[in-house]
Amino acid sequence: MAKILVLYHSQEYGHTKLMADAVAAGAKAAGADVTAVNTNDARLDVETYRQMDAAVFGSPDYYSYIAGGLKMFLDDWYIAKNIDGTGLADKHYGLFYSHGGGGKVGAVMQKLFGMLGKQVGQAVESNGKPTEQVLEACKALGRDVARAAARF
């Protein structure tokens, strides 16, 4: 059974959380063991990430940049990778994001999270509250990441 991390940030409107829940549901439907962490509630320990087979990252668009909790994770990951990179790189990952009209964070996420390994599929975008179509795309992303991790 693949272990999948869904690491995201959500607070004010909960749009990114709705997407994260859909990603987690898709991964679980594909038989994965899912750990979901909202960086608004907790800081993810890099050692937890090391134990995961794959991850899906989600952020709202904050002035065309990722949420601070995800940036802290990337900082922690970078430091740990330079000390002992075992189990930190070359993982499959997926991306999703929400925004209120800009949506430029998607390109930033692809660049930043590209250090972690191989992206599965395209990033899923939601302009405002996610529609049923967006939530279905999130479920498909979760399934695809879980299946990629199981094959890896």
C-alpha positions as CSV (number, residue, x, y, z in Angstrom):
1,M,0.0,0.0,0.0
2,A,1.5,3.3,-1.0
3,K,1.8,6.1,1.6
4,I,0.6,9.4,0.2
5,L,1.0,12.8,1.9
6,V,-1.4,15.6,1.1
7,L,0.3,18.8,2.3
8,Y,-1.7,21.9,1.9
9,H,-2.6,25.3,3.4
10,S,-6.2,26.4,3.9
11,Q,-7.8,28.9,6.2
12,E,-10.0,31.8,5.3
13,Y,-12.5,30.3,2.8
14,G,-11.6,26.7,2.9
15,H,-11.4,26.3,-0.9
16,T,-8.0,24.6,-0.8
17,K,-9.2,22.2,2.0
18,L,-12.1,21.1,-0.2
19,M,-9.6,20.3,-2.9
20,A,-7.2,18.5,-0.5
21,D,-10.1,16.4,0.8
22,A,-10.9,15.4,-2.8
23,V,-7.3,14.6,-3.5
24,A,-7.2,12.4,-0.4
25,A,-10.4,10.7,-1.3
26,G,-9.0,9.8,-4.8
27,A,-5.8,8.4,-3.3
28,K,-7.7,6.4,-0.8
29,A,-10.0,5.0,-3.6
30,A,-6.8,3.8,-5.3
31,G,-5.8,1.9,-2.2
32,A,-3.3,4.4,-0.6
33,D,-2.8,5.1,3.0
34,V,-3.2,8.9,3.2
35,T,-1.8,11.5,5.7
36,A,-3.3,15.0,5.2
37,V,-1.7,18.0,6.9
38,N,-2.9,21.5,6.8
39,T,0.1,23.8,7.3
40,N,-2.3,26.3,8.9
41,D,-2.7,23.8,11.8
42,A,0.7,22.1,12.0
43,R,4.2,22.2,10.7
44,L,5.2,19.0,8.8
45,D,8.3,17.2,10.1
46,V,10.7,16.4,7.2
47,E,11.1,12.9,8.8
48,T,7.4,12.3,8.2
49,Y,7.9,13.3,4.5
50,R,10.8,10.9,4.3
51,Q,8.5,8.0,5.1
52,M,6.0,8.8,2.3
53,D,6.1,7.2,-1.1
54,A,4.6,10.3,-2.9
55,A,2.9,13.6,-2.1
56,V,0.4,16.1,-3.3
57,F,0.8,19.8,-2.5
58,G,-1.8,22.4,-2.4
59,S,-1.8,26.2,-1.8
60,P,-3.9,29.2,-2.2
61,D,-2.4,32.0,-4.4
62,Y,-1.0,34.6,-2.0
63,Y,0.2,37.5,-4.2
64,S,1.4,35.0,-6.8
65,Y,3.3,32.9,-4.2
66,I,2.7,29.8,-2.1
67,A,1.5,29.9,1.5
68,G,4.1,30.4,4.2
69,G,3.7,26.9,5.7
70,L,4.5,25.3,2.4
71,K,7.5,27.6,2.1
72,M,8.7,26.4,5.5
73,F,8.3,22.8,4.4
74,L,10.5,23.5,1.4
75,D,13.1,25.3,3.5
76,D,13.2,22.3,6.0
77,W,13.3,19.9,3.0
78,Y,16.2,21.7,1.4
79,I,18.3,21.8,4.6
80,A,17.6,18.1,5.3
81,K,18.4,17.1,1.7
82,N,21.8,18.8,2.0
83,I,22.6,17.1,5.2
84,D,21.3,13.6,4.3
85,G,19.1,13.4,1.2
86,T,18.1,9.8,1.8
87,G,14.4,9.3,1.0
88,L,13.7,13.0,0.3
89,A,14.2,13.3,-3.5
90,D,12.8,11.5,-6.5
91,K,9.3,11.1,-5.2
92,H,6.2,11.4,-7.4
93,Y,4.1,14.4,-6.6
94,G,1.1,16.3,-7.7
95,L,0.0,19.9,-7.3
96,F,-3.3,21.8,-6.8
97,Y,-4.1,25.5,-6.0
98,S,-6.9,27.9,-5.6
99,H,-7.0,31.6,-6.3
100,G,-9.3,34.6,-6.5
101,G,-8.5,35.6,-10.0
102,G,-4.7,35.7,-10.5
103,G,-3.6,32.0,-10.5
104,K,0.1,32.7,-11.0
105,V,1.1,30.6,-8.1
106,G,0.7,27.5,-10.3
107,A,3.9,28.3,-12.3
108,V,5.7,29.1,-9.0
109,M,4.6,25.7,-7.5
110,Q,5.8,23.8,-10.6
111,K,9.2,25.4,-10.3
112,L,9.6,25.1,-6.5
113,F,8.2,21.6,-6.1
114,G,10.0,20.4,-9.2
115,M,13.1,19.8,-6.9
116,L,11.3,17.0,-5.2
117,G,10.9,14.5,-8.0
118,K,8.6,13.7,-10.9
119,Q,5.3,15.5,-11.3
120,V,2.2,13.4,-12.0
121,G,-0.3,15.0,-14.3
122,Q,-1.1,18.7,-14.5
123,A,-1.7,21.0,-11.6
124,V,-5.4,21.3,-10.7
125,E,-6.6,24.9,-10.5
126,S,-9.6,26.4,-8.9
127,N,-10.7,30.0,-9.4
128,G,-12.7,30.6,-6.1
129,K,-14.7,27.8,-4.6
130,P,-14.0,24.5,-6.4
131,T,-16.7,23.3,-8.8
132,E,-17.7,19.7,-9.0
133,Q,-15.5,19.4,-12.2
134,V,-12.5,20.7,-10.2
135,L,-13.2,18.3,-7.3
136,E,-13.3,15.4,-9.8
137,A,-10.0,16.5,-11.2
138,C,-8.6,16.6,-7.7
139,K,-9.9,13.0,-7.1
140,A,-8.3,11.9,-10.3
141,L,-5.0,13.6,-9.3
142,G,-5.0,11.7,-6.0
143,R,-5.7,8.4,-7.8
144,D,-2.9,9.1,-10.3
145,V,-0.4,9.9,-7.7
146,A,-1.3,6.9,-5.6
147,R,-1.0,4.6,-8.7
148,A,2.4,6.2,-9.7
149,A,3.7,5.6,-6.2
150,A,2.6,2.0,-6.2
151,R,4.5,1.4,-9.4
152,F,7.6,3.2,-8.3
